[in-house]
Amino acid sequence: MTNLHSKTPFQTLAVGSLPRDQWIYDLVTDRGLGRVSESESERLLDRAVPGAIRMQERAGLDFVSDGEWRRLNYLDVIVEAVDGLQRGLIPPREFSTSTLPAVVSRLKQRSLLVAHSAEFLVNHAEEKTIVSVPSPHTIGKKFWSADHSREAYDTPEECVQDVIPIIRAEIQRLVDLGVDAIQIDEPWLASLANPAFQAAEGILDLDLELESNVAAINAVVEGLDAVPISVHVCGYSPTTPGSDFRNWSPLFDALGLMDFERFTLAFAGPNLDGFRVLEDFPEDKILGLGVLDTAVSRIERPGELVDSAQSAMKYVPPERITLNSDCGFAPSARNRGSLDQVYGRFSAMSDAAQILRESHG
């Protein structure tokens, strides 16, 4: 598999969404509701998206995205491209604050997920590119409902099996388009470190749940080794107040069985106990070190980010560390943020990376 560190250590990567103007969010929303045609939406977004690309390049990122401006959120690409889902059926619950679609019939893909937007990114970016797709395990677990899905799939695991070929085919399209790195969004995995999440979701056998997750990821990426692949998690973090770093040990054991290169974790503003989780980090994986807390808007000093990386280096060698934000900056309309602030924070991260390269390169 192509290595992220083949040329430059401490590479900086975009993770997830960037803040966007309200009109862009409204445009994507109206497209999903059928109020705006696909062609009109693409015409307008083709003019807006280059600004997101240029901002990241100007900030010095090594891998840039399109800011995910063409999608409502990381899961909505499935809803817009796959038949068998109905919006608004799964109500919010303890660890999911939004109303979610539910699987109501067998899943069948009708259009591309992200390949069309990825082609635009590849054609307009001057730096290397990264594109994200949702994990089949997260999709199956979040969108399967005992009240609505049993006629289609007896269990969420059966649903996952039908999502795997959809995601796998999309990753192959991204490889063929020349995307430089691919990210699989898998927030369900990080949540498994939280015993309260396991209880709320009725997960009685953690080993079995992790085995299912490993199998799904490996089925998606098998043989697709032309570009580096990352698995990104968000939400429950090793540094969440009250979290126990020992809960991450079985997760890291599972990671060691997954056939991908890089795993991202949220480490912005951590304490020493937070970093201790890295004692069990797999030796064959690159750590995507989250150094920008997306829940705050303060622009960090490069020295702060260098300190975080140096703390991580007590457990993971510098040649296996990249830098990124904890998660996306604008996963929904509730968290729009400021693009100018993100530019300042990306710039600080790029400066920190340069300092680290001079010290450890």
C-alpha angles and dihedrals in degrees: 000000000000109000122229089214097051091115113002130035122219093026116189121228137185114240117200133313132007126209113270136191116269092247090060092051090047091049093053091045092051091048090055090050092049094247093118125039121244091241094052092046092051092047092056096040091050086064095045104042097065087067091061091049094048092049092057092046092049089051089057103248115164093213121033135192135197089255088250087266093149095062133062092222140334094277099043092079086073094049093050095047106035130066119220099061129103122196126234100020102112111066124217116278138182098291099025115059097183133073107252136204118252131218106249102166140010111304119250125174115232102172143009118288105211106333093101092054091042091056090055090049093050091049094050105034121094094192129054116292136229126193128186132216128184121257117251090225094056091045094050094045097045099040100040113094129184088217098051112016109053095092088059101034128009092211138016088246090063089051090051090057091059092048094053097074091046093055093039092054091049092052089051089053090052091051091050091050091056100252107168100214135011128210125202111205109220111164091156090070095058091046089061088072088068114081090201090059091050090053094046093050095044095244105163100167113046093182091055091047092051091046089055091049093050092049092051095050093046092048090053097050102033109135093357096116102134093100134028114266125207130196111213126199130184139177113045107052136189084246098050108127109263094015118137114225089210089068088069095061096085090045092055089048087057092047089058088062095052121097101226134100111228136036122192124213133180111249105150111140095359130170125224092266088056092058092047088076087074090071085086098040110132113260094222096055133085115231115231096206113208106217101159117072105218092198092070133053102212115124107234126223114244090239091062091055091047088054091053092051092048090052089052090049089067085075107019122043118242093247088065099050130093126176128235143139119281091250141325117319097223112026092161144001088273092068108042100147126172124298089206091057091049089051089054092048094047088049090053090050091051090050090049090051091053092050090051092048091053090050101040108012 
